[in-house]
């Protein structure tokens, strides 16, 4: 019997919940009175400074005389603007995710020889341990790929000769192994999910020699293993833009918190995957696509700004959308004027949208990006709201024919590079357990003997 069913029979779960709220309620106004920084946010919306990093910088505003001033967003990997990395890859017509992984892990761009050796190493490590797919994935399917990814990462602990080792060499080796193997885990988990939960055919393709990470994903995901160079480059771009976002984003911070305790790499990365799964963090691109589908039904002319703005007002007033009052794909904790990832993805998505006959959908998303900030100001009085990466990433995945089941897992496949880079930094240089404080608000109460309790 399940715990929930047992509780329902022993006592009303609703009554127990009401009793819990009665005994444990915390007034949010107490946080303001006591100066508690909820969500580790300062009153002006900036993050509480909790550590130092050389890995990544996220620039969304400037501080002038103690006041936060909006600025064009920048994403910096190890001192290099990601826009410059993307521009160089476009000019040279090649995919660069693997060298971005190297950059994040090691701290500088690889030489040509180092990159060739690293790609060969990644390629070799894509194959999972003997029997792993059968025992850990096929025999234990999951309706949610993120849960299966986390469980599989934890299971790899048992296949490691030195799973607990805290040396830099050991953590780096574990990191490269996980970065290489996570795409294979993800696609295999998706295939068995199709078979068991969707009642559709599944197919398992072996890795093809010489492929990049993006090509490997498309080749093992698609039944015919075919894809165009443009499709692979677009997926590679998505991987590059999601690879890291500073030490303060929730999943990376979760990884650093666990790493600070001295726990193993597998536990730290599994925790990060669990964090990223949350719809307030990595799961928002699903919501954007559902919002887009409703917009297609509600907005007759994708070129009519007034009609688009009217729809956005209805969403914020909870008269349209999913009733949450949230406009998905808009707003960010750091970026104010622009999210550089959204800017790059919009530019890159335009050509494929035309090729796929999805120009109206693309226009609607651009309309949200263009009109959303003004509508927010009118309806909420909110300032400095811009489109975020989720506004266009899900649309690109849809154009690539990728199932929504894999939107957030693809995020994880990319972000594991950043997680591992921050874990190494935390273990080697921080060397202190992360332990913030919570103010106790509980009331004093006497102990009452069991026989005397009402």
C-alpha positions in Angstrom: 0.0 0.0 0.0 1.3 3.5 -0.9 2.1 5.9 1.9 -0.5 8.3 0.5 -3.2 5.7 0.4 -2.3 4.6 3.9 -2.6 8.1 5.2 -5.9 8.6 3.4 -7.3 5.6 5.2 -5.9 6.4 8.6 -6.8 10.1 8.5 -7.8 12.7 6.0 -4.8 14.0 4.1 -6.6 17.3 3.7 -7.0 17.6 7.5 -3.4 16.8 8.0 -2.4 19.5 5.5 -4.6 22.1 7.2 -3.0 21.1 10.6 0.4 21.5 9.1 -0.3 25.0 7.8 -1.9 26.0 11.1 1.1 24.9 13.1 3.8 26.1 10.7 2.6 29.3 8.9 5.3 31.9 8.2 4.1 35.4 7.3 6.1 36.6 4.2 6.1 40.1 5.8 8.4 38.7 8.6 11.1 38.3 6.0 11.0 42.0 5.2 10.9 43.0 8.9 13.9 40.8 9.8 15.9 41.6 6.7 15.8 38.1 5.4 16.9 37.9 1.8 14.4 35.5 0.3 15.8 33.5 -2.6 19.2 34.9 -1.7 18.2 38.2 -3.4 18.9 41.7 -2.3 16.1 44.2 -2.1 17.1 45.7 -5.5 16.8 42.2 -7.2 20.6 41.5 -7.4 21.9 38.3 -6.0 23.5 37.9 -2.6 27.3 37.6 -3.1 28.1 34.1 -2.0 31.4 33.2 -3.7 34.0 33.9 -6.3 34.5 32.3 -9.7 36.7 32.5 -12.8 34.3 30.4 -14.9 31.6 32.6 -16.1 30.2 36.1 -15.8 26.6 37.1 -16.5 26.2 40.9 -17.1 22.7 42.4 -17.1 23.1 45.8 -15.5 25.6 48.3 -14.2 25.8 49.7 -10.7 26.1 53.5 -10.7 26.2 55.2 -7.3 24.6 52.2 -5.7 21.7 52.1 -8.2 21.1 49.3 -10.7 21.1 50.7 -14.2 19.9 48.5 -17.1 22.5 47.4 -19.7 22.7 45.2 -22.7 23.2 41.7 -21.6 26.6 39.8 -21.9 27.5 36.2 -21.2 31.2 35.7 -20.6 32.9 32.3 -20.7 36.4 32.5 -19.1 36.8 36.1 -20.2 35.5 35.6 -23.7 32.2 37.0 -24.8 30.0 34.2 -26.0 28.9 36.4 -28.9 32.5 36.4 -30.1 32.6 32.6 -29.8 29.4 32.2 -31.8 30.5 34.7 -34.4 33.8 32.9 -34.9 32.1 29.6 -35.3 29.7 31.1 -37.9 32.5 32.7 -39.9 34.5 29.4 -39.9 31.4 27.3 -40.5 32.1 24.8 -37.8 30.6 23.5 -34.5 32.3 24.5 -31.3 30.6 23.0 -28.3 33.5 20.6 -27.5 36.0 23.5 -27.4 33.6 25.5 -25.2 33.5 22.5 -22.8 37.3 22.6 -22.8 37.3 26.3 -22.2 35.0 26.0 -19.3 36.8 23.1 -17.7 40.4 24.2 -18.3 40.3 28.0 -18.5 41.5 28.8 -22.0 40.8 27.7 -25.5 42.4 24.5 -26.7 45.1 24.3 -29.3 44.3 22.4 -32.5 46.1 19.3 -31.2 44.4 19.5 -27.8 41.0 19.9 -29.4 41.5 16.9 -31.7 42.5 14.7 -28.8 39.7 15.9 -26.6 37.1 15.2 -29.3 38.5 11.7 -29.8 38.3 11.2 -26.0 34.6 12.4 -25.9 33.8 10.2 -28.8 35.3 7.1 -27.1 33.5 7.8 -23.9 30.0 8.1 -25.4 29.5 4.3 -25.2 28.1 3.4 -21.8 29.5 0.6 -19.6 28.7 -2.9 -20.6 25.1 -3.8 -19.6 24.3 -0.3 -18.3 21.6 0.5 -20.9 19.9 -2.8 -20.4 20.0 -2.8 -16.6 19.7 0.8 -15.7 17.5 2.3 -18.5 15.5 -0.4 -20.3 14.6 -2.3 -17.2 13.6 0.8 -15.2 11.9 3.3 -17.6 10.8 6.7 -16.5 8.0 9.0 -17.8 10.3 12.0 -17.2 13.7 11.9 -18.8 15.3 14.2 -16.3 14.6 11.8 -13.4 16.1 9.0 -15.5 19.2 11.1 -16.2 19.7 11.8 -12.5 19.2 8.2 -11.6 21.6 7.0 -14.3 24.3 9.5 -13.2 24.0 8.1 -9.7 24.3 4.6 -11.0 27.5 5.4 -12.8 29.1 5.7 -9.3 29.1 1.9 -9.2 31.1 1.6 -12.4 33.9 3.9 -11.2 37.1 2.5 -9.7 37.5 5.6 -7.5 34.1 7.2 -7.2 34.8 9.1 -3.9 38.2 10.5 -4.9 38.5 14.3 -4.4 41.7 14.9 -6.3 41.5 17.3 -9.2 42.7 14.6 -11.6 39.9 12.3 -10.5 37.1 14.9 -10.6 38.3 16.1 -14.1 38.3 12.5 -15.4 34.8 11.9 -13.9 33.6 15.2 -15.4 34.7 14.3 -19.0 33.2 10.9 -18.7 29.8 12.3 -17.6 29.9 15.1 -20.3 30.5 12.4 -23.0 28.0 9.9 -21.7 25.0 12.1 -20.8 23.8 12.5 -24.4 23.8 8.7 -24.8 21.9 8.2 -21.6 19.4 10.9 -22.5 18.5 9.5 -26.0 18.3 5.9 -24.7 16.0 7.0 -21.9 13.8 8.8 -24.4 13.6 5.8 -26.6 12.4 3.4 -23.9 10.0 6.1 -22.6 8.5 6.2 -26.1 8.0 2.4 -26.0 6.6 2.0 -22.5 4.6 5.2 -21.9 3.8 6.5 -25.4 3.3 3.0 -27.0 5.4 4.0 -30.0 8.3 2.2 -31.6 11.8 2.7 -30.2 15.2 2.4 -31.9 18.7 2.3 -30.5 21.5 3.6 -32.8 25.2 3.1 -32.0 27.4 6.2 -31.9 28.8 7.1 -35.3 32.6 7.8 -35.4 33.7 11.3 -36.1 30.5 13.1 -35.0 30.2 16.2 -32.8 28.0 16.1 -29.7 25.2 17.8 -31.7 25.5 15.4 -34.6 25.6 12.5 -32.1 22.3 13.6 -30.5 20.5 14.0 -33.9 21.9 10.8 -35.3 20.8 8.7 -32.3 17.5 10.5 -31.9 16.2 10.2 -35.4 15.0 6.9 -36.9 16.8 7.5 -40.2 19.8 9.1 -38.5 19.7 11.8 -41.1 20.2 15.6 -40.5 21.5 18.6 -42.4 24.6 20.5 -41.5 22.5 23.6 -40.7 20.4 21.6 -38.3 23.5 20.2 -36.5 25.1 23.7 -36.3 21.9 25.2 -34.9 21.7 22.5 -32.2 25.4 23.0 -31.5 24.7 26.7 -31.0 22.0 25.9 -28.4 24.4 23.7 -26.6 27.0 26.5 -26.6 24.6 29.1 -25.2 23.3 26.9 -22.4 26.7 25.6 -21.3 27.0 27.9 -18.3 25.4 30.9 -16.6 27.5 31.8 -13.6 27.8 30.3 -10.2 24.5 31.7 -8.9 22.0 30.0 -11.1 20.0 27.4 -9.1 21.4 24.2 -10.6 25.0 25.3 -10.6 24.6 26.6 -7.0 23.1 23.3 -6.0 26.1 21.5 -7.5 28.4 23.8 -5.6 26.5 23.4 -2.4 26.8 19.6 -2.6 30.4 19.8 -3.7 31.3 22.0 -0.7 30.4 19.0 1.6 33.0 16.7 0.1 30.4 14.4 -1.6 31.2 12.6 -4.8 30.8 14.0 -8.3 27.9 11.7 -9.2 25.8 13.0 -6.2 26.6 16.6 -7.0 25.7 16.3 -10.7 22.5 14.4 -10.0 21.4 17.2 -7.6 22.0 19.8 -10.3 19.9 17.8 -12.8 17.1 17.7 -10.2 17.3 21.5 -9.8 17.3 22.1 -13.5 14.1 20.0 -13.9 12.1 22.6 -12.0 9.8 24.7 -14.2 11.1 27.9 -12.5 14.6 27.0 -13.8 15.1 24.8 -16.8 11.6 23.7 -17.6 10.2 27.0 -18.9 10.7 26.3 -22.6 7.8 23.8 -22.5 5.6 26.6 -21.3 6.7 29.0 -24.0 5.7 26.5 -26.7 2.3 25.9 -25.2 1.8 29.6 -24.9 2.8 29.9 -28.6 0.2 27.3 -29.6 -2.5 29.2 -27.9 -1.3 32.5 -29.4 -1.7 30.9 -32.9 -5.3 30.2 -32.1 -6.1 33.6 -30.5 -4.1 36.0 -32.7 -5.5 36.1 -36.3 -2.7 38.2 -37.8 0.9 37.5 -36.7 1.9 40.9 -38.1 -0.6 42.9 -36.1 1.1 44.4 -33.1 -2.1 45.7 -31.5 -3.6 42.2 -31.6 -0.5 40.6 -30.1 -0.3 43.3 -27.4 -3.9 42.8 -26.5 -3.3 39.1 -26.1 -0.3 39.6 -23.9 -2.4 41.9 -21.7 -5.0 39.1 -21.3 -2.2 36.7 -20.3 -1.0 39.1 -17.6 -4.5 39.6 -16.4 -5.0 35.8 -16.2 -7.7 36.0 -18.9 -5.7 33.9 -21.3 -2.9 31.4 -21.2 -2.7 28.9 -18.4 -4.3 31.3 -15.9 -1.0 31.9 -14.0 -0.6 35.5 -15.1 2.9 34.6 -16.3 4.2 35.5 -19.7 6.6 32.7 -20.4 9.9 33.6 -22.2 9.9 37.1 -20.7 11.9 38.3 -17.7 15.2 37.3 -16.0 16.8 37.5 -12.6 19.9 39.3 -14.0 19.3 40.5 -17.6 17.4 43.8 -17.9 17.6 45.2 -21.5 18.4 42.0 -23.3 19.4 38.4 -22.9 22.3 37.8 -25.3 21.3 34.2 -25.7 17.8 35.1 -26.9 19.3 37.7 -29.3 21.6 35.1 -30.8 18.9 32.4 -31.1 16.4 34.8 -32.7 18.9 35.7 -35.3 19.9 32.1 -36.0 16.3 30.8 -36.0 15.0 33.1 -38.7 16.4 31.2 -41.7 15.2 27.8 -40.6 11.7 29.2 -39.7 11.4 30.4 -43.3 12.6 27.0 -44.6 10.2 25.1 -42.4 7.2 27.3 -43.2 7.0 28.5 -39.6 7.3 32.2 -40.3 4.0 33.2 -38.6 5.1 31.4 -35.4 8.5 33.1 -35.5 6.7 36.5 -36.0 4.6 35.9 -32.9 7.6 35.1 -30.8 9.4 38.2 -32.1 6.2 40.2 -31.3 6.3 38.9 -27.7 9.9 40.0 -27.4 9.3 43.4 -28.9 6.0 44.3 -27.2 6.3 42.4 -24.0 8.4 45.0 -22.0 5.9 47.8 -22.7 2.9 45.6 -21.8 4.6 44.6 -18.6 5.1 48.3 -17.7 1.5 49.1 -18.4 0.0 46.2 -16.5 2.5 45.5 -13.7 4.5 48.7 -13.4 7.5 46.4 -13.9 10.7 47.8 -15.4 13.6 46.3 -17.2 11.8 43.2 -18.5 13.3 41.5 -21.6 13.0 38.3 -23.5 15.0 35.3 -22.1 16.6 32.4 -23.8 13.5 30.2 -23.3 11.5 32.3 -25.8 13.4 30.9 -28.7 15.1 27.7 -27.6 11.9 25.6 -27.5 11.0 26.9 -30.9 14.3 25.9 -32.4 14.0 22.4 -30.9 10.5 22.1 -32.4 11.9 23.1 -35.8 14.5 20.4 -35.4 11.7 17.9 -34.8 12.8 17.2 -31.3 10.2 16.1 -28.8 9.2 18.3 -25.9 10.3 15.5 -23.6 13.9 16.4 -24.5 13.8 20.2 -24.2 15.0 20.3 -20.6 17.3 17.2 -20.9 19.1 19.0 -23.8 19.6 21.9 -21.4 21.2 19.5 -18.9 23.4 17.9 -21.6 24.9 21.4 -22.2 24.9 22.7 -18.7 26.8 19.8 -17.3 29.9 21.4 -18.7 29.4 24.4 -16.4 28.4 22.3 -13.5 31.6 20.3 -13.7 33.7 23.4 -14.1 32.1 25.0 -11.0 32.4 21.8 -9.0 36.2 21.6 -9.7 36.5 25.3 -8.6 34.5 24.7 -5.5 36.5 21.6 -4.4 39.9 23.0 -5.3 39.7 26.6 -4.2 36.6 27.3 -2.0 37.2 24.5 0.5 34.5 25.5 2.9 31.0 24.0 3.4 28.2 26.3 2.3 26.0 26.9 5.3 23.7 30.0 5.3 21.5 30.8 8.3 17.8 30.6 8.9 16.0 32.7 11.6 14.0 30.4 13.9 10.4 31.7 14.5 8.9 28.7 16.4 7.0 29.4 19.6 8.0 27.8 22.8 5.5 25.0 23.9 5.6 22.6 26.8 5.8 18.9 26.5 2.4 17.3 27.0 2.2 13.5 28.0 0.5 11.3 25.4 -2.5 10.6 27.7 -3.2 14.3 28.2 -3.2 15.3 24.5 -6.6 16.3 23.1 
